[in-house]
Amino acid sequence: MRPEQSIRERFIQSSIGSLTIAAAFQRANIYVKNVDKESSSDLRNFVFSEIQRLSYAYSHPVQEEQHKANIVELSDSISCKYSAILQDGVFRIGIAQKALNLYLKLLWCLDRIPMPPHCPVDALILKKTGNTKIRWTKIKTIVEYQEAITELKKAAGQLPLAKWELEQYVTPNFLLQDTKN
């Protein structure tokens, strides 16, 4: 790899990392009060390094059960290392899935991996199911996550979740919708 390509690749990875972490952490209320910048930065960097580590397995198709196990592993590894600064001492499954699923979606869109088994579960996409009870930021267990996936699969019909969700996001005005209703 030429030096210029290496710099461009680092830029792409940094941009993907920033986007992934910002989207996963927004409105999630993950920290206890008064967390210092160094600790929150360490957590964010660790989350991204764990997502990158887990993503290597996705160079080939990953089955749904393994994918859910990866989400649990991500949640557990972060909870174990950063419990002192996390709300209730836990990095919730909802936050872990959003981070991993969004990162995989971006890699898939860049043709770096095959289609991932799931899509990022968030308020905008959950709204498409008509279910207003599920709050992605509050999902604590893999069972609750599976309930959200089941709702999304119903809405997706015959389409794979990743493809269906992507089509929803490219629909005109989709991102301008209000998620509070």
ZIVEN-V773543 format. One line per field, one symbol per residue. ss: DSSP state (A for helix, B for strand, O for the rest). phi: phi as a letter, one per 20 degrees, with the letter a starting at -180 (. if undefined). burial: # if it has 24 or more other C-alpha atoms within 12 Angstrom, else .. Layout:
ss = ???
phi = ???
burial = ???
This chain:
ss = OOAAAAAAAAAAAAAAAAAAAAAAAOOOOOBOOOOOAAAAAAAAAAAAAAAAAAAAAAAOOOOAAAAAAAAAAAAAAAAAAAAAABAAAOOOAAAAAAAAAAAAAAAAAOOOOOOOOOOOOOAAAAAOOOOOOOOAAAOOOAAAAAAAAAAAAAAAOOOOAAAAAAAAAOOOOAAAOOOOO
phi = .fgfffffffffffffffffffffefleleeffmfffffffgfgffgfffffgffgfefcgdfgffffffffgfgfffgfecgfdeglmcegggffffffffgfgffffemebfgffcdfebffffgfenedefdgfdfdcfffffffffffffffmeffgffgfffffefgmgfefeeee
burial = ...............###.##.###..#.##........#..##.#######.##..#........#############..##.##...###################.....################....#########.######.###..#....######.#.............
